[in-house]
Amino acid sequence: MTGGSTGDAKPLARPANTWRASAQIESTVFDLSPADRYAVLGSPAHSLWAYVAFRAQQAGSVFIGLQSIGAPEMACLHNEDITVLYGLPELVMVLARRLVRSHASLPRLRRVLIGGGPPPPGLSVEELRQAFPVATCWSFYGAAETSFIAYAALGEPYKAFPGVDIRMGDGQLIWVKSPMTITPEAWVNTGDLGQWLDTQKSFMVLGRAVRQLQIKGKKFPVEQMEQFLSECLKTQRLALVSDSHGHPCCLLVDGPVPRSGAPTAQRINDLIRGQQPGFPLIRRVEVLDQANWPLTSSGKTNWRALQGIASQTCT
């Protein structure tokens, strides 16, 4: 099943040989060994969970799937000597923060592979280092339809996995042809926007095409601006969405220690002007409790639900 962050999750059929190709290529790039023991954070209904279970089975190794993150789950990761952890960015962030706040860590973990979505605003490399002191953390780019497309150290541009061809089509849409897709001989549209760097040796993912703000016929990717604003405002979560009238709004969760006054629309718009003149200015800011931030069953931010909240509150 796909994650369904911008719509309902849908089932997809993947040929077994494409899954085996994914496991082989990934093992080479991330230096995974037969001795590794695997865990995934997420939902058993979606593709990342299914893939990690498959690759652990292929290696004849231990597999643990965790749908929630609490003291029992953190103890399980420690007691089972897990060495490779996969997870959606939001869930890895939650695990790292809870370990740090509990003055605990996972010292046997040697690889943390973060995928299924872009690193969320507020993801702290320092917290990851404290929680996983000997682990190398990688961000991988891919989807249920395309498996592994590219990988990067956190905060760096993506490089394509071996055997993967990438092109940027009209409107910067990313297209992929790879032995790890559901149709290895065909070009597949990922639904994301990208931008080449370094003469097409590396690239940036600008965000989901369907999440762009559209003002007067012009479209604006939002993910990089969300990351910038979150870092400036020290928020845990932040999203720029349009309400039902097409007006841009900012929804956020305050920092780890809630402040007496939320960031104002003027403060946010001043940051936007300084970072990217011409980017749409917001009409209103709405602060949500962490518990009220909508998530899909796979643990991703539910952007459709956030748009509904914006339409109710940003008038």
GIHUTA-V594182 format. One record per residue. RES is the residue in three letters. PHI is phi in whole degrees, 0 to 359 (none if undefined). OMEGA is omega in degrees with one decimal (999 if undefined). BURIAL is + if it has 16 or more other C-alpha atoms within 10 Angstrom, else -. Layout:
BEGIN
res=RES phi=PHI omega=OMEGA burial=BURIAL
res=RES phi=PHI omega=OMEGA burial=BURIAL
END
This chain:
BEGIN
res=MET phi=none omega=173.5 burial=+
res=THR phi=286 omega=-177.0 burial=+
res=GLY phi=288 omega=176.5 burial=+
res=GLY phi=69 omega=-177.5 burial=+
res=SER phi=290 omega=178.3 burial=+
res=THR phi=247 omega=-179.7 burial=+
res=GLY phi=178 omega=-179.9 burial=-
res=ASP phi=287 omega=175.7 burial=-
res=ALA phi=296 omega=-179.9 burial=+
res=LYS phi=227 omega=179.5 burial=-
res=PRO phi=282 omega=176.9 burial=-
res=LEU phi=226 omega=175.9 burial=-
res=ALA phi=261 omega=178.6 burial=-
res=ARG phi=244 omega=173.8 burial=+
res=PRO phi=301 omega=-176.2 burial=-
res=ALA phi=300 omega=-177.9 burial=-
res=ASN phi=294 omega=177.7 burial=-
res=THR phi=288 omega=175.2 burial=+
res=TRP phi=291 omega=178.5 burial=+
res=ARG phi=295 omega=176.1 burial=+
res=ALA phi=297 omega=178.4 burial=+
res=SER phi=299 omega=-177.9 burial=+
res=ALA phi=296 omega=-178.5 burial=+
res=GLN phi=292 omega=-178.8 burial=-
res=ILE phi=294 omega=-179.3 burial=+
res=GLU phi=296 omega=179.3 burial=+
res=SER phi=299 omega=179.6 burial=-
res=THR phi=292 omega=-175.9 burial=-
res=VAL phi=291 omega=-174.9 burial=-
res=PHE phi=263 omega=177.8 burial=-
res=ASP phi=56 omega=176.2 burial=-
res=LEU phi=272 omega=-173.2 burial=+
res=SER phi=235 omega=177.3 burial=-
res=PRO phi=300 omega=-178.7 burial=-
res=ALA phi=276 omega=-176.7 burial=-
res=ASP phi=290 omega=179.9 burial=+
res=ARG phi=235 omega=-162.5 burial=+
res=TYR phi=248 omega=172.4 burial=+
res=ALA phi=217 omega=177.6 burial=+
res=VAL phi=223 omega=173.1 burial=+
res=LEU phi=256 omega=179.7 burial=+
res=GLY phi=158 omega=-177.5 burial=+
res=SER phi=231 omega=178.4 burial=+
res=PRO phi=293 omega=-178.9 burial=+
res=ALA phi=273 omega=-171.0 burial=-
res=HIS phi=236 omega=-161.3 burial=+
res=SER phi=293 omega=-176.6 burial=+
res=LEU phi=296 omega=177.5 burial=+
res=TRP phi=301 omega=-178.4 burial=+
res=ALA phi=298 omega=-178.8 burial=-
res=TYR phi=294 omega=-177.5 burial=+
res=VAL phi=295 omega=175.9 burial=+
res=ALA phi=298 omega=179.4 burial=+
res=PHE phi=296 omega=-175.5 burial=+
res=ARG phi=290 omega=174.3 burial=+
res=ALA phi=293 omega=177.4 burial=+
res=GLN phi=297 omega=178.5 burial=-
res=GLN phi=299 omega=-179.7 burial=-
res=ALA phi=273 omega=-176.3 burial=-
res=GLY phi=64 omega=-172.3 burial=-
res=SER phi=242 omega=179.5 burial=-
res=VAL phi=286 omega=174.2 burial=+
res=PHE phi=228 omega=175.4 burial=+
res=ILE phi=230 omega=174.7 burial=+
res=GLY phi=248 omega=-176.5 burial=+
res=LEU phi=238 omega=179.9 burial=+
res=GLN phi=268 omega=178.5 burial=+
res=SER phi=227 omega=-176.4 burial=+
res=ILE phi=230 omega=177.3 burial=+
res=GLY phi=219 omega=-178.9 burial=-
res=ALA phi=302 omega=179.4 burial=-
res=PRO phi=297 omega=-179.4 burial=-
res=GLU phi=291 omega=178.0 burial=+
res=MET phi=296 omega=177.2 burial=+
res=ALA phi=294 omega=179.4 burial=-
res=CYS phi=297 omega=178.4 burial=-
res=LEU phi=301 omega=180.0 burial=+
res=HIS phi=286 omega=-174.3 burial=+
res=ASN phi=291 omega=-179.1 burial=-
res=GLU phi=272 omega=178.0 burial=-
res=ASP phi=54 omega=179.4 burial=+
res=ILE phi=295 omega=-179.4 burial=+
res=THR phi=248 omega=-179.8 burial=+
res=VAL phi=230 omega=-178.7 burial=+
res=LEU phi=241 omega=172.3 burial=+
res=TYR phi=255 omega=175.9 burial=+
res=GLY phi=188 omega=169.9 burial=+
res=LEU phi=296 omega=-176.0 burial=+
res=PRO phi=306 omega=-178.6 burial=+
res=GLU phi=299 omega=-176.6 burial=+
res=LEU phi=285 omega=175.4 burial=+
res=VAL phi=298 omega=177.9 burial=+
res=MET phi=298 omega=179.1 burial=+
res=VAL phi=297 omega=179.4 burial=-
res=LEU phi=300 omega=-178.2 burial=+
res=ALA phi=299 omega=-177.8 burial=+
res=ARG phi=294 omega=-179.6 burial=+
res=ARG phi=290 omega=175.2 burial=+
res=LEU phi=295 omega=-178.5 burial=+
res=VAL phi=297 omega=-178.8 burial=+
res=ARG phi=291 omega=176.7 burial=-
res=SER phi=271 omega=-176.9 burial=-
res=HIS phi=55 omega=-179.9 burial=-
res=ALA phi=235 omega=177.8 burial=+
res=SER phi=204 omega=176.0 burial=+
res=LEU phi=242 omega=-172.2 burial=+
res=PRO phi=288 omega=179.2 burial=+
res=ARG phi=270 omega=-179.0 burial=+
res=LEU phi=289 omega=-177.6 burial=+
res=ARG phi=245 omega=175.4 burial=+
res=ARG phi=221 omega=171.2 burial=+
res=VAL phi=240 omega=-174.4 burial=+
res=LEU phi=247 omega=-171.2 burial=+
res=ILE phi=256 omega=-178.7 burial=+
res=GLY phi=204 omega=-178.2 burial=+
res=GLY phi=93 omega=-179.8 burial=+
res=GLY phi=169 omega=179.9 burial=+
res=PRO phi=289 omega=173.2 burial=+
res=PRO phi=306 omega=-174.6 burial=+
res=PRO phi=284 omega=171.1 burial=+
res=PRO phi=306 omega=179.8 burial=+
res=GLY phi=97 omega=177.6 burial=+
res=LEU phi=294 omega=-174.2 burial=+
res=SER phi=255 omega=176.4 burial=+
res=VAL phi=297 omega=-179.9 burial=-
res=GLU phi=295 omega=177.6 burial=-
res=GLU phi=295 omega=176.3 burial=+
res=LEU phi=297 omega=179.7 burial=+
res=ARG phi=295 omega=178.8 burial=+
res=GLN phi=291 omega=-176.8 burial=+
res=ALA phi=285 omega=-177.0 burial=+
res=PHE phi=235 omega=-165.4 burial=+
res=PRO phi=294 omega=-179.5 burial=+
res=VAL phi=248 omega=-175.1 burial=-
res=ALA phi=277 omega=167.3 burial=+
res=THR phi=267 omega=-177.6 burial=+
res=CYS phi=258 omega=177.8 burial=+
res=TRP phi=237 omega=170.6 burial=+
res=SER phi=255 omega=176.4 burial=+
res=PHE phi=243 omega=-178.7 burial=+
res=TYR phi=250 omega=179.8 burial=+
res=GLY phi=179 omega=-179.6 burial=+
res=ALA phi=207 omega=-179.7 burial=+
res=ALA phi=303 omega=-178.5 burial=+
res=GLU phi=286 omega=-169.1 burial=+
res=THR phi=241 omega=-178.3 burial=+
res=SER phi=54 omega=-175.9 burial=+
res=PHE phi=277 omega=179.5 burial=+
res=ILE phi=254 omega=-174.7 burial=+
res=ALA phi=207 omega=-177.7 burial=+
res=TYR phi=216 omega=-178.4 burial=+
res=ALA phi=198 omega=163.5 burial=+
res=ALA phi=294 omega=-175.9 burial=-
res=LEU phi=303 omega=178.7 burial=+
res=GLY phi=86 omega=-179.1 burial=-
res=GLU phi=249 omega=178.4 burial=-
res=PRO phi=294 omega=179.1 burial=+
res=TYR phi=277 omega=169.6 burial=+
res=LYS phi=239 omega=-178.4 burial=+
res=ALA phi=293 omega=171.2 burial=+
res=PHE phi=295 omega=177.3 burial=+
res=PRO phi=305 omega=178.3 burial=-
res=GLY phi=85 omega=-177.6 burial=-
res=VAL phi=259 omega=174.4 burial=+
res=ASP phi=258 omega=-177.6 burial=-
res=ILE phi=230 omega=171.6 burial=+
res=ARG phi=221 omega=177.1 burial=+
res=MET phi=256 omega=-177.4 burial=+
res=GLY phi=270 omega=179.5 burial=-
res=ASP phi=301 omega=179.1 burial=-
res=GLY phi=69 omega=178.6 burial=-
res=GLN phi=69 omega=175.7 burial=+
res=LEU phi=293 omega=-179.0 burial=+
res=ILE phi=271 omega=174.8 burial=+
res=TRP phi=243 omega=-174.5 burial=+
res=VAL phi=227 omega=167.2 burial=+
res=LYS phi=233 omega=-168.9 burial=+
res=SER phi=200 omega=173.1 burial=+
res=PRO phi=292 omega=-177.4 burial=+
res=MET phi=255 omega=178.0 burial=+
res=THR phi=261 omega=179.4 burial=+
res=ILE phi=290 omega=175.9 burial=+
res=THR phi=227 omega=-170.3 burial=+
res=PRO phi=302 omega=-176.9 burial=+
res=GLU phi=268 omega=-174.8 burial=-
res=ALA phi=243 omega=172.0 burial=-
res=TRP phi=281 omega=-177.7 burial=+
res=VAL phi=242 omega=176.8 burial=+
res=ASN phi=276 omega=-177.3 burial=+
res=THR phi=281 omega=-175.2 burial=+
res=GLY phi=84 omega=179.9 burial=-
res=ASP phi=251 omega=175.5 burial=+
res=LEU phi=256 omega=-179.9 burial=+
res=GLY phi=221 omega=178.6 burial=+
res=GLN phi=215 omega=179.5 burial=+
res=TRP phi=289 omega=172.0 burial=+
res=LEU phi=230 omega=172.5 burial=-
res=ASP phi=52 omega=178.5 burial=-
res=THR phi=49 omega=173.1 burial=-
res=GLN phi=67 omega=172.3 burial=-
res=LYS phi=267 omega=177.3 burial=-
res=SER phi=214 omega=-176.8 burial=+
res=PHE phi=208 omega=174.8 burial=+
res=MET phi=250 omega=170.0 burial=-
res=VAL phi=265 omega=-176.2 burial=+
res=LEU phi=278 omega=178.4 burial=+
res=GLY phi=138 omega=179.4 burial=+
res=ARG phi=287 omega=179.9 burial=+
res=ALA phi=299 omega=-176.2 burial=+
res=VAL phi=285 omega=-179.3 burial=-
res=ARG phi=265 omega=-178.4 burial=+
res=GLN phi=295 omega=168.6 burial=+
res=LEU phi=279 omega=180.0 burial=+
res=GLN phi=239 omega=-179.0 burial=-
res=ILE phi=230 omega=178.9 burial=-
res=LYS phi=52 omega=176.4 burial=-
res=GLY phi=82 omega=179.5 burial=-
res=LYS phi=255 omega=-176.9 burial=-
res=LYS phi=254 omega=-176.8 burial=+
res=PHE phi=228 omega=171.6 burial=+
res=PRO phi=299 omega=-171.6 burial=+
res=VAL phi=249 omega=-168.3 burial=+
res=GLU phi=298 omega=-179.5 burial=+
res=GLN phi=292 omega=176.8 burial=-
res=MET phi=293 omega=176.3 burial=+
res=GLU phi=300 omega=179.4 burial=+
res=GLN phi=298 omega=179.5 burial=+
res=PHE phi=299 omega=-178.4 burial=+
res=LEU phi=296 omega=-179.5 burial=+
res=SER phi=297 omega=178.9 burial=+
res=GLU phi=294 omega=179.8 burial=+
res=CYS phi=293 omega=-174.5 burial=-
res=LEU phi=268 omega=-179.8 burial=+
res=LYS phi=57 omega=177.0 burial=+
res=THR phi=266 omega=176.2 burial=+
res=GLN phi=278 omega=177.8 burial=+
res=ARG phi=215 omega=179.6 burial=+
res=LEU phi=204 omega=179.4 burial=+
res=ALA phi=218 omega=172.4 burial=+
res=LEU phi=252 omega=-177.2 burial=+
res=VAL phi=222 omega=176.2 burial=+
res=SER phi=263 omega=174.9 burial=+
res=ASP phi=275 omega=-175.2 burial=+
res=SER phi=293 omega=177.4 burial=-
res=HIS phi=265 omega=-177.9 burial=-
res=GLY phi=84 omega=-179.8 burial=-
res=HIS phi=274 omega=177.8 burial=+
res=PRO phi=292 omega=178.3 burial=+
res=CYS phi=226 omega=177.8 burial=+
res=CYS phi=244 omega=175.0 burial=+
res=LEU phi=247 omega=-177.0 burial=+
res=LEU phi=210 omega=168.9 burial=+
res=VAL phi=251 omega=-176.8 burial=+
res=ASP phi=298 omega=-176.6 burial=+
res=GLY phi=295 omega=-179.4 burial=+
res=PRO phi=306 omega=174.0 burial=-
res=VAL phi=249 omega=-176.7 burial=-
res=PRO phi=306 omega=-179.7 burial=-
res=ARG phi=263 omega=-176.8 burial=-
res=SER phi=290 omega=-179.4 burial=-
res=GLY phi=233 omega=179.7 burial=-
res=ALA phi=285 omega=174.9 burial=+
res=PRO phi=302 omega=-179.5 burial=+
res=THR phi=274 omega=175.5 burial=-
res=ALA phi=299 omega=178.9 burial=+
res=GLN phi=297 omega=179.0 burial=-
res=ARG phi=299 omega=-179.3 burial=-
res=ILE phi=293 omega=179.8 burial=+
res=ASN phi=294 omega=175.5 burial=+
res=ASP phi=297 omega=177.8 burial=-
res=LEU phi=295 omega=179.6 burial=+
res=ILE phi=298 omega=-179.5 burial=+
res=ARG phi=300 omega=-178.5 burial=-
res=GLY phi=289 omega=-177.7 burial=-
res=GLN phi=272 omega=-175.6 burial=-
res=GLN phi=211 omega=177.3 burial=-
res=PRO phi=303 omega=-178.1 burial=-
res=GLY phi=99 omega=176.2 burial=-
res=PHE phi=291 omega=-177.6 burial=+
res=PRO phi=302 omega=176.0 burial=+
res=LEU phi=271 omega=-175.8 burial=+
res=ILE phi=276 omega=177.4 burial=+
res=ARG phi=268 omega=-174.0 burial=+
res=ARG phi=200 omega=174.6 burial=+
res=VAL phi=242 omega=-180.0 burial=+
res=GLU phi=232 omega=-179.9 burial=+
res=VAL phi=261 omega=178.8 burial=+
res=LEU phi=252 omega=168.4 burial=+
res=ASP phi=290 omega=178.5 burial=-
res=GLN phi=306 omega=-177.3 burial=-
res=ALA phi=292 omega=-178.0 burial=-
res=ASN phi=263 omega=176.5 burial=-
res=TRP phi=286 omega=-171.5 burial=+
res=PRO phi=284 omega=178.4 burial=+
res=LEU phi=236 omega=171.7 burial=+
res=THR phi=282 omega=179.5 burial=+
res=SER phi=295 omega=178.4 burial=+
res=SER phi=272 omega=177.4 burial=+
res=GLY phi=97 omega=177.8 burial=+
res=LYS phi=273 omega=172.4 burial=+
res=THR phi=299 omega=179.1 burial=+
res=ASN phi=268 omega=-174.2 burial=+
res=TRP phi=292 omega=178.4 burial=+
res=ARG phi=297 omega=178.0 burial=+
res=ALA phi=294 omega=177.2 burial=+
res=LEU phi=296 omega=176.3 burial=+
res=GLN phi=297 omega=176.3 burial=+
res=GLY phi=296 omega=177.7 burial=-
res=ILE phi=295 omega=178.6 burial=+
res=ALA phi=299 omega=-179.2 burial=+
res=SER phi=291 omega=179.4 burial=+
res=GLN phi=279 omega=-170.3 burial=-
res=THR phi=252 omega=-177.6 burial=-
res=CYS phi=265 omega=-177.4 burial=+
res=THR phi=244 omega=999 burial=-
END
